[in-house]
Amino acid sequence: TEEARKNATPLLRALMAAPDAVPFVAAVEEKLLPLPEGTEAASLYAAAIARNNAQAVQYLTEKIPLTPDIIKELQDSHDYKVQRHAVVEFGGDWHAKDDAVFWKGLESDDKETLALFPRDKKFSTVSAWMVDNAIKSLLKRGDLAQLENVITETDWTKDAKERVFQTLLSSQPALDIAAKHGFLPETLRMNDMHDIAAHGGGDTLQWLADHGVQLTDKVAEEGLRIAVQRNAPGMIGYMFANDIGRAKDPKEIVFALESLAGEPALQAMEKWVTREEVKPADNI
């Protein structure tokens, strides 16, 4: 019908859900639905690729020749499978969208694609969230060799480096690699203190201090508040033992957090503020 022909592209995309290209090809060959022109055809390619409909992809390449604009449209897809196909099969730009194919391949552990990725320049980290997702997946898999490779072969932006460092705080082996390659920051940030409280606490703070990472008074004060809020006794103990993280009026910390802190942490804080014990860390 005329109405169907006006909506030919979405209808053709729907036909891609079939296990083969027969319905799609029939609709075109019998002139029931016309093929779109220009970059609108990219949506048909994307649908066929996403549904693993190889026959439809082949038919499209015969009827609608690939152009640089179509390939670019495919690389702008949010579907990694479509992005990958545009690069590997259609000869697109490997470095498009801030090396999206590399970072998403790393996240999904797509070793085949990672092996093909050219090493002609360092990996982009403009998209910090995409990089961080990939690093989190690496740590979850425990692939420390790949982590070391990424740290050394990446052009780190300030934002991406700070974000990834926070992620590395969850893994001591990852921190060891970071230290080996000069990836540690000069000073800790307030955002880091949340991750330190959740992972390692006092042990992590001591390790960072041993490796030259500084803790400013302002960040230490916030870190102590976070440690009390999250009932992280090891982190509280480290700060008490080293007499760091005090506010100008230490009692303010106790009063402000009475309703939030667990009893053991609060008691330790009170003893420290009133100096009833020199090393309250021993009694946490």
TANOR-V967121 format. One line per field, one symbol per residue. ss: DSSP state (@ for helix, = for strand, . for the rest). phi: phi as a letter, one per 40 degrees, with the letter a starting at -180 (. if undefined). A space follows every 50 residues. Layout:
ss: ???
phi: ???
//
This chain:
ss: .@@@@@.@@@@@@@@......@@@@@@@@........@@@@@@@@@@@@@ ...@@@@@@@@@@....@@@@@@@@....@@@@@@@@@.......@@@@@ @@@@@@@...@@@@@@......==...@@@@@@@@@@@@@@..@@@@@@@ @@.==..@@@@@@@@@@@...@@@@@@@@@......=..@@@@@@@@@.. .@@@@@@@@@...=..@@@@@@@@@@@@@...@@@@@@@@@......... @@@@@@@.....@@@@@@@@@@@@.....@@@@.
phi: .cccccbdcccccccccccbcdccccccccfcbcccbgcccdccdccccc cfcccccccccccbdcbdccccdccccccddcdccccccbgccdccfffd ccccccccfcccccccccbcacccbccccccccccccdcccgcccccccc dcbbccccccccccddccccbcdccccccdbgccccbcbcccccccccbg fcccccccccbgccbcdcccccccccccdcfbccccddcccbfbgccdbd ccccccbdcbccddccccccccccgcbcbcdcbc
//
